[in-house]
Amino acid sequence: MTKWTIYRSRDEHDLFRELSLDQLTNEPPMDTAERSAESADRAVHVALDIRERGQRMDGFGASFTDSSAYLIHGVLGEAQREELMIKLFDAHAGIGLSVLRNPMGASDYARSIYSYDDLPEGESDHELAKFSVAHDEADIVPLLKRALELNPDIKLMASPWSAPGWMKTSGSMLGGRLKPDCYQVFADYFVRYIQAYAEHGLPIYAVTPQNEALYEPLHYPSMRMPADAQTVFIRDYLKPSFERAGIQSKILCYDHNWDRPDYPLEVLAGAGDWVDGVAWHWYGGDASAQSEVLRAVPGKEVHFTEGSGGEWIPPFEEAFSNVLRTGIEILRHNSQSFVLWNMALDEHNGPTVPGFGQSTCRGIVQVNQSTGELTYTLDYYALAHFSRIIRPGAVRIGSSCAEPDVRSAAFENTDGSIAIVLFNDAETTRRITLSLPELDNADPEDLALNFVLERKSALSLRYRAE
């Protein structure tokens, strides 16, 4: 049995390469001539502690937005699409993504603005007689079903960018708030969505009441939902509706940036027993907010549900480093999931809803609509460092290093293997001594490892004792 599985990324020409243990420990560093004498001579010690126990992982993933699903299901050919799905979701032939967080209706990345109950202006449908998920059945549902076939461990999450326009003060899916007399029908809307997906064999693990509830753009679907409104909606309408319908889907509050921990704290104070956890995004603040809220309200789940890369951070090194650096911090701050944004975008970073303007986001893959070419972006390889070795059910263990630029996250998988993601955030090469915890059936010689980690490079290692 192979004890070590090792993957490395160090530049855009060496994106995600599997190494043997001999290659890792004997290979000369790429930038020997550029190393300082200090970094060459002084080893940095990374120690693991299996006695320290953290969160249990659900996994890693992205979103099948309307745009992503269309590109993968409608633009790629059948053979190319199947190859991509295997590389995304198969745990052995691919990177084994296991969390999908999908918009309920249109988001900014959709070809049109739609909900599951659209009506002419001035009409309403409190009985949801016209409710239908037929839109999703064209591209989104088939991809989700195939993903689950490839990886039965996948957990599906769902978040609306807006309620149907007739439920809102704006009369539109652009901006506005949920009308007080539509709280119940919006809760029923969630029930109908979950039931409709269940009919397709797609269980919804968790929902959030609203995506980015404090952001109200008017050029794509949005709905402002202050903390007091979300508290009332969850406590008095959504959770009771789930209980009446026998729905077990979890409810995560907030679903917005790290810079406003006061919002989830208010919701948890007012509806704590009805809320299973908090969902977070990375577009403001710091990952430490996840731990801050968890310390204040222990026992709740922590999920990171959206972070996008894009043209605002130059590729390759800066953008790749940002995903690795931030992903490790997200995991060290108790998150059970790490979910990026669009699974696929095209050569123009779209499609986007009409009137959106120029998109700067980046997908996990790029599907060129003009040529049909499929490109795996740096986000795919960054996710691979986590998802390939940290599997669903893994429990975070302690990992420490006196050098803050050497970042790490470590886990014990359900099969007893130890997974470690390392990222050298320094501008110089580091010589690493990695100390593993004592494990049953482990050879003592395996419990310490010495190797070189180049500047701004990532290394993922999994060790399984015989």
N, C-alpha and C positions, 0 to 999 in steps of 0.2 A: 504494500500500500504506500502511495506517495504521501509523505508527511506534510510537505509544504506545497502550497499553491501561491504563486507570487505574480503580481501584475505591476507594471511600471508605466508611467507617463512622464516624459521630461521635456518634450517640445512638440510642435505641430507635425514633426516628421517621425516621432516616436510616441504615438498617441496612447496605445494601450497594448503593451507587449507582455506576453507571458514569459517568465524567466524560471530557470532551474535554480535551486539553492546554490549550486556551484557558480553559476553565472552571477548571481547577486553578490556573493561574498568574495569572488575572485576577479570580477570585471573591473578594470581601472575606470576611474571617474571620467566623464565626458570632458570636463573642463579643468583637468589637472593643472595646466599652465596658469589658469586664472585664479586658483585657490590661494587664499592667504595662508601664511605659515601657521597662524593660530588655528584656523578652521581645520587644517590638515592634521595638526598634532593633537588637538584636544577633542576627545570623543564626547558626544552628547548621550546621556543615559536616558532611555525611555523604559520605565518600569510598569508592568501590569500587575493588578491586584484583583484576583478573582473573588475575594471576599467582599469587595465593594460592589453592590448590586444596584442597578438603575432601572430604566424603563425596559419594557418588552416591545420589540419592534414589530410593526405591521409591514413596513417596507418603504419602497422608493417608487417614484413614478412621475406621471405628468397627466395631461388632460386631452381627451378626445373632444376638443371643441368642434363646432360645426365645420370650421375651416379645415382643421386637422383631419377629421374623419373624411371629408370630401376629397382631400388630396390623396389620402392613403387608399381609400376604397373606390374613388371615382376617377382618379387620374393614373395611378400606378396600374400596370398590368397585373394579372393574377399571380404569375410566378414571382414577380418583383415584390408584390404585396405580401405574399406568404413568407418570402425570405425575410422581409422586414419584421413581420410579426414574430417570427421565430427569434430573430436577434433581439427584439424588445422583451419578449415575455418568457421564452423557454429558459429554465434555470440552468441547463447544461449546454445547449447550443447557442444561447444568448446571454443576456445580462439579468434575466429573471425579474423584471419590474413587477411589483405586486400591489401597488396602490394607484387607483385611477380616480381623479376628482373631476367630475363633469359638470358643465353648466346645465341648469334646468331652463331650457330655452336659449335664446340668443345671448351672446356675450359681445364684447368688442370684436372677437374673431369669429364672425359668422358672415354668411353671404347675404343675409337679409335679417331684418328685425322681426322676430316671431316669439310667441309664447305657445303654450299648449291649449289656449282658449282665447283666440283672437276674435274680436267682434267689431262690427261697424261702430263708428263714433256714436255715443248716446245710448248704446245698448249695454245690458248686463246679463250675467248668467250665474246667479247665485246657486243654482242647482248643478252647475258644471255639466249641463246636458251636452255641450259641444266640446268637452274636453277630449283631447286626443294626442297621443305621442307619435302619430303617423310620420311626422317630420323626421324623427330619430330613426325610424325603421329603415330608411333608405341607406344610411351610411354608418351611423353611430352604433346602433344595436348589433348589426352583423360583426363589427369590429370588436365590440365588447364580448360577444359570445365566443368569438375565436380566441380572444385573449384568455378567457376563462378556461377554454379547452387546453390551451398551452400551459396555463398556470392556475390550477384550481385554488391556490392560496390568495388570489387577488381579492382585495377589498375595494368596493365601489363607494365613492362619496359623491354627493350632489349638492350644488349651491345655485340658487337663482341670482341672476344679475338684476332682475326686476320681476315683480308680479305683472300679470296681464294689465294693460293700460287702463281698462275699465275699473280695476280695483283701486286706482291711485288718484291722488289729488291732481296730478298733472293731466289725467286722461290719456297718458301716453306711457310707453316703456322708457322714455327718456326723462329722467329726473322725477321729482315729486315724492310723496310719501304714501304709505298704505292708508286707505280710508279707514276710520274707526269701525264703520259698519261692514268692512271686508276682512277683518281679522279672522273670523271663522271660516269664510269661504277660502281664504288663502291657506289656512291650515288644511282644509279639505283638499285643496289643490296638491299639497304635499302628499297626502294619503293616496290620492288618485295616481300620482306619478309613481310612487313606490309600488302600488298594486299593479300598475301597467307594466312596469319593468319586471316585476316578479312573474308575470304571465309569460315573459320572454326568457325566464330562467335566470334573471339577473337580480340578485339580492342587493339591496342598498344597505351598506354597513352603517353609514352616518350621513347626516345632512347638516347644513348650516342654514339659518333663516334668511341670510342675505350676504352676498359677496360685498366686501368693502363698504360697510353700512355708513361710514362717515364721509364717503366720496360720492359726489353727485355730478358727474360729467353730463353734458347735454348732447354729446355727439355719439354716444352709444348707450345701450340699456343700463340703467342705474336706478337705485331707489334708496333714499335716505331713511335710515332706521336708527334713531338715537337709542342709547342704552336703556332708557326707561321704557321705550316702546318695545324693544326686543324682549325685555324682561316680561312684560305683560303678554306679548304674543306667545312666547314659549310656555310660560307658566299657566296661562288661562285658556289657551287655544291649541297650540301645536301638540304639546305633550298629552293633554286629555284626548285629543283626536286620535293620536297614535294608540293610546290605551284602548279606546273604544273599538278601534279597527284591528286590534291584536298585532300591531306593528312593533317590532323590536329594534328598528333602526335607532342608532344613537343620535343625540342632538348635541352639536358643538356650537358654542356661541362665538360671537365676534367676527372672525374671518377677515381680519385686517392687520394693520402694521404694528410692529413692536413698540412704536412710540406712544401708544395710548393704552397702557395696562389698566388705567382707571376704568375703561369701558367694560372689559370682561369681569373685573372685580365688582362693578355695580350689578351686572347681570347675575353673577354667581351669588351675590348677597341677596338678591331679590327672588331668584328662581333656582337656587343651587341644587335642590333635590331633583329638579326636572332637567338639569343640564349635565351631560356626561363629560364634557371637556371644553377646551378652548382651541380654536384654529387661528393660525398666525401667518402673516406675509412679511416679506423682508424689505419693503420699499421705504421704510423709515424706522429709526430706532435701532435697538441692539437685541440680539438673541437672548441676552440675560433676562429680558422681560418675561420669557417663558418660565424661567425658574422663579422669578419674583412672584408671579401669580400663583404658581404651584405651591410655593411655601406658604402663601396666605390662605390658600384653599386646598389642602392636601387631598390626594385621592382622585383628582380629576385627570382625565387624559389630556395629553399635550400633542397637538398635531401641527406640522408645518404644511400648509395646503397650497401655497403659491409663491413662486419666485421665478422671474423671467430674466434671462440674459438678453443683451441687445447691443445696439451700436453705440450706446453711451459708454460702454467699457471696451476699449480696443482689444481685439483678438490678437494673438492667441494667448500669450502668457498672462496678461492682466485679467482677461475674462475667465480663463481656465482657473487661475489662482483664486479668483473671487468665488467660484462655485465650490472648490475644494475647501477653502478657508471657511466660508460661511456654512457649508454643509457640516463640517466637523463641529463648529460651534452650536449649530442647531441640535445635533445629536448630544453633545455634552450638556445641553440645557434641556434634556428630558423629552425631546420629541420622539414620538412613536412612528413618525412618518417624515419623509422629505420629498415633497412633490413640486416639481418644476411646472412650467405653464404649458404652452402648446406642444403637443406631440409632434406636429409637423407644420411648417409654414412654407410658402413658395419663395421664388427668387426675389419677390418684392416685399417679403415679410408679411404676406397676407394669405388669403383674402381677409378683408376687414369689412365691417358693416358700411353701407353707403354713407358718405359724409364724414368718415372717420379721419381722413387725411393720411399722411405718410406714416406707416408703421416702422418702428425701430426695433421691435422684438425679434428674438431668434427662437426657432423651434428646436426640438431634440433632433429632428432630421429636417432637411430641406428637400422639397419635391418641386423641381423646376417644371412649371406648367408648359413652357415652350418646348422643352426638349425631352421631358419625362425623366430626366436624370435624378437619381436619388443620392443625397449626400448626408453622411452621418456627421453631425456638428460636434463641437467640443463639449456640449452639454451631454451628449450621449456617452462620451468617454468619461466625463466627470461622474455621471451617475453610475457608470460601470464599476468605478472604484469602490463604491459603496454596495450596490445591489448584488454584484457578482459574488461577494464573500459574506456579507451580512444578510442572512436569510430570515424570512418571517418567523417570529417566535424567539429570535435571538435576544439575549439580555445584556444590557450594557454593563461592563465591568470597569474597574478603575484603570486609568492610564495617566501617568504623570511624567513630567520632564521639566527640569530647571530652566531650560532654554525656551522662552515663549514662542520663538519663531518656528520651533519644531512642534507642529500641531498633531494631535492624535485622537482617535476614537477607537475603542476596543469593545468587543462583544464575545459572548459565549453562545454559539449556535445550539440548537436543540440536539444535534448529533454529538455534542461535546467538543467540537472544534472551536478554536480561538481565532477570531478575525480582527485584524488591526489595519486601520487606514492611517497612513502617515503622510504629512505634507510639510516639506521644507519651505517655509515662507521667507527664509533669509536670502540675501543677495550673494551668499557664498555657499559652497559645498560643505556639508556636515558629515562627519564620521559618526555613525550611530552604533551604540550598544543597546540592543533590545533584550530585556529580561522578561521571560515568560513566567507565569505562575507555575507552581508545582502541580502537575496533573497526574492522574492515575495512568499507569502504563507508559509514561513518558521517559525517554532516555535523558538522564541529567545533562548530557552534552547538548541536547536540543533546547535547553532552557535559557540559553544565552546566544545571541546572534550578533555578529559584527559586520557592518557593511557601510558603504558610502551612499549618501543621498544628495543628489545634485541640487543646486539652487532652483527654487520654484518648481520642484518636481514632486510627484505623488507616487506612493508605493503602497499597494494593498497586499497583505499577507494573511494566509489562513493556515493554521497548524492543527493537525489531527494526530493525537497520540495513538500508537498502535495498540 
